[in-house]
């Protein structure tokens, strides 16, 4: 079940990443879509990707002791939350850059968690 949760987490973070990559272009070419890609979309993605990290990664890191995975996941969560909480005080490109970087960190954390849990990584 936890491998499935990691895979869902990877999918959710990847969708978040694709959303951040595509939104500026979609809004540029189709300005009326701006209403669809509103602020609540970012908050919804943040809740989903952080929930998958909390459920799939953190409990297993306590068991296998890989602090590097916790650090990577924490960095990803911090970048995404920082981008959301300070969205009004930063340029839009920085906001998207932070959320994209956060998504990449979360994808890496999920991938490393899968590898560790299945014995494909011996490093602590």
Rosetta blueprint (number, residue, H / E / L):
1 X L
2 X H
3 X H
4 X H
5 X H
6 X H
7 X H
8 X H
9 X H
10 X H
11 X H
12 X H
13 X H
14 X H
15 X H
16 X H
17 X H
18 X H
19 X H
20 X H
21 X H
22 X H
23 X H
24 X H
25 X H
26 X H
27 X H
28 X H
29 X H
30 X L
31 X H
32 X H
33 X H
34 X H
35 X H
36 X L
37 X L
38 X L
39 X H
40 X H
41 X H
42 X H
43 X H
44 X H
45 X H
46 X H
47 X H
48 X H
49 X H
50 X H
51 X H
52 X H
53 X H
54 X H
55 X H
56 X H
57 X H
58 X H
59 X H
60 X H
61 X H
62 X H
63 X H
64 X H
65 X L
66 X L
67 X H
68 X H
69 X H
70 X H
71 X H
72 X H
73 X H
74 X H
75 X H
76 X H
77 X H
78 X H
79 X H
80 X H
81 X H
82 X H
83 X H
84 X H
85 X H
86 X L
87 X H
88 X H
89 X H
90 X L
91 X L
92 X H
93 X H
94 X H
95 X H
96 X H
97 X H
98 X H
99 X H
100 X H
101 X H
102 X H
103 X H
104 X H
105 X H
106 X H
107 X H
108 X H
109 X H
110 X H
111 X H
112 X H
113 X H
114 X H
115 X H
116 X H
117 X H
118 X L
119 X L
120 X L
121 X L
122 X L
123 X L
124 X L
